[in-house]
């Protein structure tokens, strides 16, 4: 006989959801690491260590993006609300964002090192390195802004007791309020491309700081990508 009352079950549901979500994130992380390891081991024999590490990073990025966007594409409004309310709005965000930014910076640095000295390689291997570099830059760009997409949705729907009522939400969308991750992907993509918002109004101090950080990272990343693009073109000519 089930002795758990409906009230207790309701109170316990966020804890269960948080545990399941944490377990799901752990499995997704392990799967991404396994894909990266497989890419490292299956790299062509003529690849240097730096190229193998970059290929491993690309494998992890592709798997992380595939799993994240599959989840986001099939999530309804109820799922987004439950996920935001079940998870701590601050826990692991700083560590995760720092690691991702460091990983993106490291991948850009590896691209610069990889492109250095391409003149000494055969044309086929040079083309392989260039394609690998382009994939690393593009993948890291998408991963960075996917992280901010999830973060915006999380903060918008979470019910943090430490935040005053007037600081809940943080965005005012034109027309209908957001009902899926695509609305926040629209917001994040605008910041990613132009380093500013379009028709979305920022209404809280927390979101202003987050959008400012996102805009600065976007500007720095886009500027670096432009410089890398010039180097890649010169390497192929």
N, CA, C and O of each residue as an XYZ file, in Angstrom:
948
protein
N       0.844     -1.206      0.000
C       0.000      0.000      0.000
C       0.878      1.253      0.000
O       1.840      1.348      0.762
N       0.539      2.199     -0.850
C       1.312      3.437     -0.943
C       0.877      4.389      0.154
O      -0.275      4.820      0.184
N       1.794      4.724      1.061
C       1.477      5.576      2.212
C       1.883      7.024      1.999
O       1.693      7.855      2.887
N       2.437      7.340      0.836
C       2.873      8.714      0.574
C       1.671      9.553      0.175
O       0.971      9.220     -0.781
N       1.431     10.616      0.885
C       0.292     11.478      0.593
C       0.548     12.289     -0.668
O       1.703     12.485     -1.048
N      -0.513     12.769     -1.328
C      -0.322     13.612     -2.514
C       0.501     14.857     -2.232
O       1.271     15.303     -3.082
N       0.336     15.426     -1.021
C       1.110     16.621     -0.679
C       2.593     16.292     -0.591
O       3.429     17.025     -1.120
N       2.923     15.178      0.085
C       4.326     14.778      0.204
C       4.916     14.448     -1.154
O       6.070     14.773     -1.433
N       4.116     13.796     -2.006
C       4.605     13.462     -3.339
C       4.888     14.735     -4.130
O       5.865     14.813     -4.874
N       4.023     15.725     -3.961
C       4.214     16.993     -4.667
C       5.464     17.710     -4.191
O       6.199     18.289     -4.991
N       5.704     17.670     -2.876
C       6.894     18.314     -2.326
C       8.161     17.565     -2.716
O       9.224     18.167     -2.868
N       8.046     16.247     -2.877
C       9.218     15.441     -3.189
C       9.547     15.460     -4.678
O      10.669     15.131     -5.064
N       8.592     15.838     -5.513
C       8.794     15.777     -6.962
C       9.971     16.613     -7.451
O      10.739     16.130     -8.283
N      10.152     17.865     -6.967
C      11.318     18.621     -7.434
C      12.644     17.965     -7.096
O      13.596     18.059     -7.871
N      12.722     17.294     -5.939
C      13.964     16.619     -5.567
C      14.253     15.476     -6.523
O      15.384     15.305     -6.978
N      13.213     14.688     -6.829
C      13.383     13.581     -7.769
C      13.780     14.108     -9.137
O      14.663     13.555     -9.793
N      13.121     15.180     -9.563
C      13.445     15.747    -10.873
C      14.879     16.233    -10.926
O      15.566     16.052    -11.931
N      15.334     16.854     -9.836
C      16.718     17.328     -9.805
C      17.699     16.170     -9.871
O      18.718     16.256    -10.556
N      17.396     15.077     -9.160
C      18.284     13.922     -9.190
C      18.330     13.301    -10.576
O      19.398     12.945    -11.074
N      17.167     13.174    -11.190
C      17.135     12.605    -12.527
C      17.866     13.502    -13.509
O      18.580     13.017    -14.386
N      17.692     14.796    -13.365
C      18.364     15.719    -14.270
C      19.869     15.665    -14.080
O      20.616     15.679    -15.058
N      20.326     15.602    -12.834
C      21.760     15.510    -12.575
C      22.327     14.218    -13.137
O      23.411     14.208    -13.720
N      21.585     13.124    -12.959
C      22.045     11.856    -13.507
C      22.091     11.910    -15.032
O      23.020     11.397    -15.656
N      21.073     12.540    -15.624
C      21.071     12.673    -17.077
C      22.242     13.501    -17.576
O      22.848     13.169    -18.594
N      22.567     14.582    -16.863
C      23.707     15.403    -17.266
C      25.004     14.621    -17.152
O      25.899     14.775    -17.984
N      25.114     13.779    -16.121
C      26.325     12.974    -15.955
C      26.487     11.996    -17.104
O      27.580     11.842    -17.649
N      25.393     11.334    -17.473
C      25.466     10.395    -18.586
C      25.789     11.107    -19.897
O      26.558     10.591    -20.709
N      25.209     12.281    -20.107
C      25.504     13.025    -21.334
C      26.963     13.456    -21.375
O      27.593     13.439    -22.432
N      27.498     13.845    -20.215
C      28.905     14.221    -20.150
C      29.799     13.028    -20.455
O      30.757     13.147    -21.219
N      29.493     11.883    -19.864
C      30.291     10.680    -20.104
C      30.220     10.255    -21.566
O      31.227      9.851    -22.149
N      29.042     10.346    -22.153
C      28.902      9.985    -23.561
C      29.722     10.917    -24.442
O      30.377     10.471    -25.384
N      29.685     12.216    -24.135
C      30.491     13.161    -24.898
C      31.977     12.885    -24.779
O      32.709     12.974    -25.764
N      32.430     12.547    -23.565
C      33.841     12.220    -23.365
C      34.225     10.951    -24.112
O      35.329     10.861    -24.650
N      33.330      9.973    -24.150
C      33.608      8.739    -24.889
C      33.709      9.009    -26.389
O      34.572      8.452    -27.067
N      32.831      9.858    -26.902
C      32.905     10.220    -28.322
C      34.216     10.943    -28.615
O      34.855     10.683    -29.635
N      34.617     11.849    -27.724
C      35.889     12.543    -27.905
C      37.069     11.594    -27.867
O      38.002     11.727    -28.659
N      37.037     10.626    -26.943
C      38.116      9.638    -26.860
C      38.170      8.781    -28.116
O      39.250      8.480    -28.625
N      37.000      8.389    -28.615
C      36.961      7.596    -29.845
C      37.527      8.386    -31.020
O      38.255      7.839    -31.848
N      37.191      9.674    -31.091
C      37.729     10.510    -32.170
C      39.246     10.626    -32.065
O      39.941     10.623    -33.081
N      39.757     10.726    -30.847
C      41.208     10.804    -30.644
C      41.891      9.520    -31.110
O      42.926      9.569    -31.775
N      41.314      8.379    -30.762
C      41.938      7.096    -31.099
C      41.804      6.753    -32.580
O      42.656      6.058    -33.133
N      40.746      7.232    -33.223
C      40.502      6.911    -34.627
C      41.038      7.973    -35.577
O      40.767      7.918    -36.777
N      41.785      8.927    -35.068
C      42.352      9.980    -35.917
C      43.319      9.376    -36.932
O      43.951      8.359    -36.646
N      43.444      9.980    -38.108
C      44.406      9.488    -39.100
C      45.808      9.413    -38.520
O      46.172     10.249    -37.694
N      46.606      8.430    -38.933
C      47.938      8.250    -38.338
C      48.892      9.414    -38.583
O      49.859      9.585    -37.841
N      48.632     10.216    -39.617
C      49.529     11.337    -39.899
C      49.187     12.587    -39.090
O      49.846     13.615    -39.243
N      48.167     12.515    -38.233
C      47.799     13.662    -37.406
C      48.767     13.801    -36.234
O      49.116     12.820    -35.577
N      49.192     15.041    -35.986
C      50.025     15.315    -34.819
C      49.165     15.281    -33.551
O      47.939     15.182    -33.616
N      49.835     15.365    -32.402
C      49.118     15.299    -31.127
C      48.114     16.440    -31.004
O      46.992     16.236    -30.542
N      48.520     17.646    -31.420
C      47.603     18.781    -31.344
C      46.362     18.575    -32.191
O      45.257     18.930    -31.781
N      46.542     17.995    -33.384
C      45.398     17.728    -34.255
C      44.497     16.653    -33.664
O      43.275     16.730    -33.789
N      45.087     15.654    -33.024
C      44.290     14.603    -32.381
C      43.464     15.169    -31.222
O      42.294     14.826    -31.056
N      44.084     16.030    -30.435
C      43.354     16.643    -29.328
C      42.218     17.526    -29.835
O      41.137     17.558    -29.247
N      42.466     18.235    -30.920
C      41.417     19.078    -31.481
C      40.279     18.226    -32.032
O      39.109     18.583    -31.898
N      40.624     17.095    -32.655
C      39.593     16.197    -33.158
C      38.770     15.623    -32.008
O      37.558     15.450    -32.134
N      39.431     15.327    -30.886
C      38.709     14.847    -29.705
C      37.753     15.920    -29.185
O      36.615     15.614    -28.830
N      38.204     17.163    -29.139
C      37.342     18.268    -28.717
C      36.151     18.410    -29.656
O      35.023     18.615    -29.208
N      36.403     18.301    -30.963
C      35.314     18.400    -31.932
C      34.296     17.283    -31.733
O      33.091     17.506    -31.847
N      34.785     16.079    -31.436
C      33.867     14.974    -31.187
C      32.990     15.224    -29.977
O      31.789     14.953    -30.001
N      33.594     15.743    -28.915
C      32.815     16.070    -27.714
C      31.794     17.162    -28.013
O      30.643     17.073    -27.587
N      32.213     18.194    -28.746
C      31.318     19.314    -29.047
C      30.127     18.846    -29.880
O      28.987     19.214    -29.598
N      30.388     18.037    -30.903
C      29.303     17.559    -31.766
C      28.300     16.732    -30.966
O      27.090     16.897    -31.124
N      28.801     15.846    -30.111
C      27.892     15.017    -29.314
C      27.101     15.871    -28.321
O      25.906     15.648    -28.131
N      27.757     16.843    -27.691
C      27.065     17.712    -26.738
C      25.988     18.541    -27.428
O      24.890     18.706    -26.897
N      26.301     19.062    -28.611
C      25.311     19.844    -29.346
C      24.142     18.979    -29.794
O      22.987     19.395    -29.703
N      24.438     17.780    -30.276
C      23.369     16.893    -30.744
C      22.417     16.537    -29.607
O      21.199     16.574    -29.780
N      22.966     16.195    -28.451
C      22.114     15.823    -27.318
C      21.345     17.028    -26.782
O      20.170     16.910    -26.435
N      22.002     18.185    -26.714
C      21.337     19.376    -26.185
C      20.190     19.818    -27.082
O      19.094     20.103    -26.599
N      20.439     19.876    -28.386
C      19.404     20.360    -29.290
C      18.291     19.345    -29.494
O      17.151     19.724    -29.762
N      18.605     18.059    -29.370
C      17.537     17.059    -29.410
C      16.601     17.249    -28.221
O      15.380     17.185    -28.366
N      17.177     17.483    -27.054
C      16.366     17.729    -25.859
C      15.571     19.019    -25.994
O      14.387     19.058    -25.658
N      16.209     20.067    -26.482
C      15.550     21.361    -26.591
C      14.436     21.347    -27.629
O      13.400     21.988    -27.448
N      14.655     20.610    -28.724
C      13.657     20.581    -29.795
C      12.385     19.855    -29.381
O      11.308     20.150    -29.899
N      12.498     18.904    -28.449
C      11.343     18.104    -28.050
C      10.764     18.528    -26.700
O       9.829     17.897    -26.207
N      11.300     19.574    -26.103
C      10.824     20.009    -24.784
C       9.637     20.952    -24.940
O       9.671     21.882    -25.745
N       8.592     20.701    -24.165
C       7.460     21.618    -24.157
C       7.598     22.597    -22.989
O       8.558     22.538    -22.221
N       6.633     23.486    -22.873
C       6.713     24.518    -21.844
C       6.701     23.918    -20.442
O       7.406     24.394    -19.553
N       5.902     22.875    -20.247
C       5.855     22.245    -18.934
C       7.187     21.645    -18.535
O       7.599     21.754    -17.381
N       7.868     21.008    -19.488
C       9.179     20.421    -19.195
C      10.188     21.505    -18.839
O      10.972     21.345    -17.903
N      10.169     22.609    -19.587
C      11.117     23.694    -19.319
C      10.880     24.275    -17.924
O      11.830     24.542    -17.189
N       9.623     24.466    -17.569
C       9.307     24.998    -16.236
C       9.754     24.044    -15.137
O      10.346     24.474    -14.147
N       9.476     22.756    -15.301
C       9.865     21.782    -14.280
C      11.376     21.711    -14.141
O      11.897     21.630    -13.029
N      12.078     21.740    -15.259
C      13.539     21.682    -15.207
C      14.111     22.901    -14.503
O      15.024     22.784    -13.686
N      13.572     24.069    -14.821
C      14.084     25.300    -14.213
C      13.810     25.343    -12.717
O      14.646     25.814    -11.945
N      12.649     24.856    -12.304
C      12.283     24.917    -10.888
C      12.989     23.845    -10.068
O      13.204     24.019     -8.868
N      13.352     22.734    -10.712
C      13.975     21.636     -9.974
C      15.461     21.851     -9.756
O      16.043     21.282     -8.833
N      16.083     22.670    -10.602
C      17.529     22.848    -10.530
C      17.884     24.131     -9.798
O      17.169     25.130     -9.875
N      18.997     24.082     -9.090
C      19.522     25.261     -8.407
C      19.937     26.280     -9.460
O      20.691     25.926    -10.366
N      19.476     27.542     -9.384
C      19.782     28.524    -10.421
C      21.241     28.957    -10.463
O      21.664     29.591    -11.430
N      22.024     28.627     -9.429
C      23.411     29.077     -9.388
C      24.417     27.926     -9.370
O      25.564     28.100     -9.782
N      23.998     26.762     -8.901
C      24.916     25.648     -8.715
C      25.541     25.230    -10.039
O      24.842     25.021    -11.030
N      26.855     25.111    -10.044
C      27.655     24.612    -11.169
C      27.681     25.555    -12.374
O      28.429     25.307    -13.320
N      26.879     26.640    -12.366
C      26.878     27.527    -13.532
C      28.233     28.181    -13.727
O      28.748     28.204    -14.845
N      28.824     28.715    -12.660
C      30.113     29.390    -12.784
C      31.185     28.426    -13.266
O      31.942     28.741    -14.184
N      31.252     27.247    -12.646
C      32.259     26.266    -13.045
C      32.054     25.827    -14.485
O      33.016     25.745    -15.248
N      30.818     25.545    -14.866
C      30.540     25.081    -16.215
C      30.867     26.146    -17.247
O      31.458     25.844    -18.284
N      30.490     27.391    -16.976
C      30.749     28.459    -17.934
C      32.241     28.734    -18.067
O      32.733     28.967    -19.171
N      32.970     28.709    -16.939
C      34.415     28.936    -16.993
C      35.105     27.831    -17.784
O      35.979     28.104    -18.607
N      34.712     26.587    -17.533
C      35.317     25.471    -18.258
C      35.020     25.556    -19.750
O      35.886     25.275    -20.578
N      33.796     25.943    -20.088
C      33.445     26.047    -21.501
C      34.215     27.168    -22.180
O      34.715     26.998    -23.292
N      34.311     28.316    -21.513
C      35.061     29.430    -22.096
C      36.530     29.061    -22.248
O      37.143     29.348    -23.276
N      37.096     28.424    -21.225
C      38.492     27.995    -21.315
C      38.681     26.976    -22.430
O      39.676     27.016    -23.152
N      37.721     26.060    -22.568
C      37.812     25.089    -23.648
C      37.742     25.743    -25.012
O      38.465     25.354    -25.929
N      36.869     26.741    -25.154
C      36.763     27.454    -26.426
C      38.035     28.234    -26.730
O      38.518     28.232    -27.863
N      38.577     28.902    -25.709
C      39.828     29.643    -25.899
C      40.964     28.692    -26.243
O      41.786     28.986    -27.111
N      41.009     27.546    -25.556
C      42.051     26.564    -25.844
C      41.933     26.036    -27.264
O      42.940     25.821    -27.938
N      40.701     25.827    -27.719
C      40.525     25.339    -29.089
C      40.972     26.379    -30.108
O      41.556     26.032    -31.135
N      40.698     27.666    -29.830
C      41.170     28.717    -30.733
C      42.691     28.796    -30.729
O      43.312     28.982    -31.775
N      43.291     28.653    -29.540
C      44.749     28.630    -29.476
C      45.329     27.448    -30.213
O      46.354     27.569    -30.885
N      44.674     26.291    -30.091
C      45.148     25.110    -30.809
C      45.038     25.300    -32.315
O      45.884     24.819    -33.071
N      43.996     26.001    -32.749
C      43.851     26.283    -34.182
C      45.018     27.125    -34.676
O      45.576     26.854    -35.740
N      45.390     28.151    -33.904
C      46.521     28.994    -34.294
C      47.809     28.180    -34.384
O      48.589     28.342    -35.323
N      48.027     27.309    -33.406
C      49.226     26.472    -33.430
C      49.186     25.486    -34.588
O      50.209     25.199    -35.209
N      47.997     24.974    -34.869
C      47.868     23.994    -35.942
C      48.096     24.631    -37.307
O      48.691     24.021    -38.196
N      47.618     25.860    -37.464
C      47.784     26.537    -38.747
C      49.204     27.039    -38.958
O      49.610     27.329    -40.083
N      49.959     27.139    -37.865
C      51.339     27.596    -37.987
C      52.200     26.472    -38.573
O      52.217     25.358    -38.050
N      52.895     26.768    -39.636
C      53.772     25.773    -40.247
C      53.081     24.854    -41.230
O      53.589     23.769    -41.514
N      51.917     25.264    -41.767
C      51.235     24.425    -42.749
C      51.983     24.337    -44.070
O      51.778     23.401    -44.842
N      52.846     25.304    -44.331
C      53.574     25.308    -45.602
C      54.463     24.084    -45.756
O      54.793     23.693    -46.875
N      54.854     23.476    -44.639
C      55.738     22.318    -44.700
C      54.983     21.013    -44.932
O      55.612     19.965    -45.073
N      53.665     21.050    -44.974
C      52.864     19.836    -45.116
C      52.388     19.666    -46.549
O      52.336     20.621    -47.324
N      52.041     18.423    -46.885
C      51.447     18.153    -48.190
C      50.070     18.803    -48.270
O      49.441     19.078    -47.248
N      49.613     19.044    -49.495
C      48.362     19.779    -49.661
C      47.187     19.037    -49.034
O      46.312     19.670    -48.441
N      47.145     17.702    -49.151
C      46.038     16.944    -48.591
C      45.984     17.069    -47.070
O      44.912     17.273    -46.500
N      47.143     16.946    -46.414
C      47.160     17.081    -44.963
C      46.875     18.521    -44.546
O      46.244     18.765    -43.518
N      47.340     19.464    -45.346
C      47.048     20.866    -45.052
C      45.547     21.121    -45.104
O      44.995     21.823    -44.257
N      44.886     20.537    -46.117
C      43.438     20.697    -46.232
C      42.718     20.036    -45.056
O      41.729     20.571    -44.556
N      43.210     18.876    -44.611
C      42.622     18.207    -43.448
C      42.718     19.082    -42.203
O      41.756     19.198    -41.444
N      43.864     19.689    -42.000
C      44.053     20.543    -40.827
C      43.159     21.778    -40.887
O      42.619     22.212    -39.869
N      43.009     22.337    -42.078
C      42.165     23.524    -42.224
C      40.706     23.178    -41.939
O      40.019     23.915    -41.231
N      40.230     22.058    -42.488
C      38.850     21.636    -42.236
C      38.632     21.337    -40.755
O      37.585     21.660    -40.194
N      39.627     20.719    -40.132
C      39.541     20.440    -38.700
C      39.473     21.737    -37.896
O      38.721     21.835    -36.926
N      40.253     22.720    -38.302
C      40.254     24.009    -37.609
C      38.916     24.720    -37.755
O      38.390     25.277    -36.792
N      38.370     24.697    -38.966
C      37.068     25.332    -39.193
C      35.987     24.649    -38.361
O      35.146     25.314    -37.756
N      36.015     23.318    -38.335
C      35.037     22.588    -37.533
C      35.143     22.903    -36.054
O      34.128     23.011    -35.366
N      36.366     23.052    -35.559
C      36.568     23.364    -34.148
C      36.040     24.751    -33.807
O      35.391     24.933    -32.776
N      36.311     25.718    -34.656
C      35.858     27.088    -34.403
C      34.332     27.178    -34.448
O      33.711     27.768    -33.564
N      33.736     26.589    -35.483
C      32.277     26.645    -35.628
C      31.581     25.891    -34.495
O      30.595     26.370    -33.933
N      32.103     24.706    -34.165
C      31.495     23.925    -33.090
C      31.571     24.625    -31.749
O      30.597     24.626    -30.996
N      32.717     25.222    -31.437
C      32.864     25.939    -30.169
C      31.938     27.147    -30.115
O      31.397     27.475    -29.058
N      31.756     27.804    -31.249
C      30.850     28.958    -31.322
C      29.420     28.532    -30.996
O      28.744     29.172    -30.190
N      28.965     27.454    -31.621
C      27.607     26.974    -31.370
C      27.439     26.490    -29.933
O      26.393     26.713    -29.323
N      28.457     25.831    -29.391
C      28.352     25.323    -28.026
C      28.252     26.464    -27.016
O      27.485     26.386    -26.057
N      29.022     27.512    -27.234
C      28.990     28.661    -26.329
C      27.601     29.280    -26.271
O      27.091     29.570    -25.188
N      26.996     29.481    -27.424
C      25.700     30.153    -27.454
C      24.555     29.207    -27.088
O      23.494     29.660    -26.658
N      24.757     27.914    -27.251
C      23.773     26.955    -26.746
C      23.728     26.992    -25.224
O      22.655     26.906    -24.626
N      24.891     27.119    -24.602
C      24.942     27.241    -23.145
C      24.155     28.457    -22.671
O      23.410     28.370    -21.695
N      24.313     29.585    -23.353
C      23.579     30.786    -22.951
C      22.084     30.643    -23.242
O      21.263     31.183    -22.500
N      21.720     29.932    -24.296
C      20.305     29.671    -24.559
C      19.657     28.949    -23.388
O      18.587     29.338    -22.921
N      20.313     27.895    -22.917
C      19.796     27.136    -21.781
C      19.777     27.981    -20.508
O      18.851     27.888    -19.703
N      20.800     28.796    -20.339
C      20.880     29.627    -19.134
C      19.762     30.665    -19.099
O      19.149     30.886    -18.055
N      19.498     31.302    -20.240
C      18.422     32.285    -20.293
C      17.076     31.642    -19.947
O      16.299     32.194    -19.168
N      16.810     30.476    -20.530
C      15.545     29.791    -20.254
C      15.451     29.389    -18.788
O      14.391     29.503    -18.173
N      16.560     28.919    -18.234
C      16.584     28.489    -16.836
C      16.269     29.659    -15.910
O      15.410     29.545    -15.036
N      16.952     30.771    -16.097
C      16.732     31.925    -15.228
C      15.345     32.533    -15.418
O      14.757     33.050    -14.468
N      14.829     32.471    -16.629
C      13.517     33.066    -16.892
C      12.410     32.324    -16.147
O      11.488     32.946    -15.618
N      12.502     31.001    -16.106
C      11.422     30.200    -15.541
C      11.664     29.731    -14.115
O      10.748     29.216    -13.474
N      12.889     29.899    -13.601
C      13.152     29.388    -12.258
C      12.457     30.254    -11.215
O      12.146     31.420    -11.461
N      12.224     29.671    -10.064
C      11.622     30.387     -8.938
C      12.636     30.432     -7.809
O      12.557     29.655     -6.857
N      13.575     31.335     -7.920
C      14.628     31.474     -6.918
C      14.087     32.289     -5.743
O      13.737     33.455     -5.927
N      14.007     31.716     -4.551
C      13.469     32.468     -3.403
C      14.337     33.655     -2.999
O      13.864     34.548     -2.296
N      15.603     33.680     -3.431
C      16.488     34.788     -3.083
C      16.289     35.999     -3.992
O      16.840     37.067     -3.725
N      15.519     35.847     -5.048
C      15.285     36.953     -5.979
C      13.939     37.601     -5.682
O      12.938     36.899     -5.540
N      13.897     38.930     -5.586
C      12.610     39.610     -5.363
C      11.643     39.337     -6.511
O      12.048     38.961     -7.611
N      10.362     39.535     -6.229
C       9.357     39.244     -7.241
C       9.524     40.061     -8.509
O       9.273     39.565     -9.607
N       9.952     41.332     -8.363
C      10.081     42.172     -9.554
C      11.292     41.806    -10.404
O      11.450     42.325    -11.509
N      12.156     40.913     -9.897
C      13.317     40.485    -10.665
C      13.124     39.088    -11.254
O      14.076     38.501    -11.769
N      11.929     38.561    -11.186
C      11.663     37.267    -11.807
C      11.525     37.452    -13.317
O      11.130     38.515    -13.795
N      11.852     36.417    -14.042
C      11.747     36.481    -15.495
C      12.992     37.103    -16.090
O      13.946     36.393    -16.410
N      12.999     38.412    -16.243
C      14.184     39.109    -16.724
C      14.112     39.566    -18.159
O      14.906     40.410    -18.576
N      13.165     39.023    -18.941
C      13.008     39.428    -20.339
C      11.540     39.731    -20.610
O      10.641     39.142    -20.010
N      11.326     40.658    -21.524
C       9.979     40.930    -22.006
C       9.996     40.779    -23.525
O      10.556     41.608    -24.242
N       9.371     39.704    -23.997
C       9.359     39.403    -25.421
C       8.213     40.138    -26.106
O       7.142     40.321    -25.528
N       8.452     40.552    -27.338
C       7.394     41.183    -28.118
C       6.349     40.132    -28.492
O       6.698     39.018    -28.883
N       5.073     40.485    -28.371
C       4.017     39.538    -28.698
C       3.798     38.539    -27.579
O       3.771     38.901    -26.403
N       3.642     37.275    -27.956
C       3.364     36.215    -26.982
C       4.598     35.922    -26.142
O       5.719     36.040    -26.636
N       4.413     35.540    -24.875
C       5.557     35.180    -24.025
C       6.225     33.908    -24.528
O       5.602     33.144    -25.266
N       7.465     33.663    -24.153
C       8.188     32.484    -24.641
C       7.537     31.187    -24.173
O       7.082     31.085    -23.034
N       7.497     30.206    -25.058
C       6.883     28.921    -24.716
C       7.765     27.740    -25.090
O       7.351     26.594    -24.914
N       8.968     27.983    -25.602
C       9.874     26.899    -25.960
C      11.302     27.424    -25.918
O      11.541     28.623    -25.770
N      12.246     26.496    -26.052
C      13.653     26.891    -26.084
C      13.977     27.720    -27.324
O      14.947     28.477    -27.322
N      13.181     27.587    -28.378
C      13.459     28.331    -29.607
C      13.390     29.832    -29.378
O      14.119     30.587    -30.021
N      12.531     30.274    -28.476
C      12.452     31.707    -28.180
C      13.760     32.217    -27.579
O      14.213     33.316    -27.897
N      14.356     31.413    -26.713
C      15.619     31.815    -26.098
C      16.794     31.597    -27.053
O      17.807     32.291    -26.959
N      16.661     30.633    -27.972
C      17.674     30.473    -29.016
C      17.670     31.685    -29.947
O      18.722     32.126    -30.409
N      16.478     32.216    -30.216
C      16.370     33.444    -31.009
C      17.082     34.602    -30.320
O      17.807     35.368    -30.956
N      16.869     34.720    -29.025
C      17.532     35.773    -28.250
C      19.046     35.587    -28.256
O      19.787     36.537    -28.509
N      19.510     34.361    -27.978
C      20.948     34.096    -27.901
C      21.626     34.261    -29.254
O      22.753     34.752    -29.322
N      20.954     33.855    -30.335
C      21.565     33.988    -31.660
C      21.718     35.450    -32.056
O      22.692     35.821    -32.712
N      20.756     36.283    -31.659
C      20.892     37.710    -31.945
C      22.087     38.315    -31.240
O      22.824     39.106    -31.830
N      22.286     37.951    -29.978
C      23.455     38.437    -29.238
C      24.732     37.852    -29.821
O      25.752     38.538    -29.892
N      24.685     36.583    -30.242
C      25.870     35.932    -30.792
C      26.350     36.600    -32.070
O      27.554     36.708    -32.305
N      25.418     37.044    -32.891
C      25.781     37.603    -34.194
C      26.057     39.098    -34.119
O      26.993     39.588    -34.750
N      25.252     39.826    -33.353
C      25.362     41.287    -33.334
C      25.865     41.850    -32.014
O      26.097     43.055    -31.910
N      26.040     40.993    -30.992
C      26.465     41.419    -29.651
C      25.472     42.384    -29.020
O      25.853     43.238    -28.219
N      24.179     42.249    -29.386
C      23.138     43.069    -28.786
C      21.791     42.367    -28.964
O      21.663     41.456    -29.782
N      20.794     42.795    -28.195
C      19.456     42.232    -28.345
C      18.704     42.976    -29.440
O      19.071     44.090    -29.813
N      17.647     42.349    -29.951
C      16.865     42.974    -31.012
C      15.574     43.561    -30.442
O      15.547     44.724    -30.039
N      14.506     42.761    -30.408
C      13.216     43.262    -29.921
C      12.848     42.690    -28.560
O      11.682     42.728    -28.166
N      13.825     42.162    -27.842
C      13.593     41.609    -26.506
C      14.085     42.617    -25.474
O      15.238     43.046    -25.517
N      13.215     42.989    -24.555
C      13.547     43.980    -23.535
C      14.089     43.281    -22.291
O      13.485     42.331    -21.794
N      15.228     43.755    -21.794
C      15.823     43.217    -20.568
C      15.267     44.007    -19.390
O      15.322     45.236    -19.381
N      14.734     43.302    -18.400
C      14.012     43.978    -17.320
C      14.647     43.828    -15.948
O      14.169     44.450    -14.999
N      15.699     43.034    -15.796
C      16.294     42.846    -14.472
C      17.803     43.046    -14.521
O      18.435     42.924    -15.571
N      18.355     43.354    -13.370
C      19.791     43.573    -13.243
C      20.573     42.293    -13.512
O      21.641     42.331    -14.123
N      20.045     41.161    -13.057
C      20.729     39.882    -13.266
C      20.874     39.576    -14.747
O      21.942     39.169    -15.205
N      19.798     39.773    -15.490
C      19.843     39.490    -16.920
C      20.728     40.490    -17.658
O      21.393     40.119    -18.624
N      20.749     41.742    -17.227
C      21.623     42.721    -17.881
C      23.081     42.302    -17.765
O      23.841     42.404    -18.728
N      23.467     41.834    -16.590
C      24.850     41.391    -16.398
C      25.160     40.175    -17.258
O      26.234     40.080    -17.853
N      24.209     39.242    -17.318
C      24.435     38.038    -18.111
C      24.504     38.365    -19.595
O      25.358     37.837    -20.307
N      23.615     39.228    -20.066
C      23.632     39.626    -21.477
C      24.904     40.401    -21.803
O      25.462     40.243    -22.889
N      25.367     41.238    -20.876
C      26.615     41.966    -21.104
C      27.789     40.999    -21.243
O      28.628     41.158    -22.129
N      27.847     39.989    -20.359
C      28.895     38.979    -20.463
C      28.810     38.237    -21.788
O      29.822     38.012    -22.451
N      27.599     37.862    -22.166
C      27.398     37.158    -23.433
C      27.818     38.026    -24.614
O      28.450     37.536    -25.550
N      27.476     39.305    -24.579
C      27.833     40.218    -25.672
C      29.346     40.390    -25.785
O      29.889     40.385    -26.889
N      30.027     40.541    -24.649
C      31.482     40.696    -24.671
C      32.160     39.439    -25.209
O      33.085     39.525    -26.017
N      31.700     38.280    -24.763
C      32.267     37.031    -25.269
C      32.003     36.875    -26.764
O      32.870     36.416    -27.507
N      30.810     37.256    -27.199
C      30.472     37.154    -28.619
C      31.357     38.058    -29.458
O      31.865     37.645    -30.501
N      31.540     39.291    -29.005
C      32.385     40.225    -29.754
C      33.817     39.720    -29.836
O      34.429     39.752    -30.903
N      34.354     39.252    -28.710
C      35.727     38.749    -28.702
C      35.865     37.519    -29.587
O      36.836     37.390    -30.332
N      34.899     36.623    -29.504
C      34.966     35.393    -30.294
C      34.836     35.702    -31.783
O      35.591     35.166    -32.594
N      33.890     36.555    -32.147
C      33.698     36.883    -33.561
C      34.918     37.582    -34.140
O      35.286     37.339    -35.290
N      35.549     38.450    -33.352
C      36.767     39.117    -33.815
C      37.888     38.114    -34.036
O      38.619     38.196    -35.023
N      38.020     37.170    -33.116
C      39.045     36.138    -33.254
C      38.775     35.256    -34.462
O      39.699     34.892    -35.190
N      37.514     34.912    -34.677
C      37.156     34.082    -35.829
C      37.496     34.800    -37.130
O      37.958     34.171    -38.082
N      37.273     36.107    -37.176
C      37.619     36.875    -38.370
C      39.116     36.809    -38.644
O      39.535     36.626    -39.786
N      39.919     36.957    -37.597
C      41.371     36.863    -37.765
C      41.787     35.463    -38.198
O      42.671     35.307    -39.041
N      41.152     34.445    -37.623
C      41.468     33.074    -38.016
C      41.069     32.810    -39.461
O      41.765     32.097    -40.184
N      39.945     33.388    -39.881
C      39.524     33.208    -41.265
C      40.546     33.744    -42.247
O      40.796     33.135    -43.288
N      41.136     34.882    -41.920
C      42.179     35.444    -42.784
C      43.388     34.518    -42.826
O      43.972     34.305    -43.889
N      43.769     33.964    -41.666
C      44.902     33.039    -41.623
C      44.615     31.763    -42.403
O      45.499     31.230    -43.073
N      43.384     31.274    -42.319
C      43.030     30.051    -43.040
C      43.082     30.282    -44.546
O      43.588     29.439    -45.286
N      42.563     31.414    -44.998
C      42.612     31.715    -46.427
C      44.046     31.849    -46.918
O      44.385     31.366    -47.998
N      44.881     32.501    -46.130
C      46.284     32.644    -46.525
C      46.999     31.302    -46.531
O      47.924     31.098    -47.316
N      46.579     30.378    -45.659
C      47.213     29.058    -45.625
C      46.854     28.226    -46.844
O      47.634     27.373    -47.266
N      45.678     28.467    -47.412
C      45.254     27.693    -48.575
C      45.758     28.277    -49.880
O      45.784     27.579    -50.893
N      46.153     29.519    -49.881
C      46.604     30.175    -51.114
C      48.095     29.991    -51.337
O      48.637     30.480    -52.328
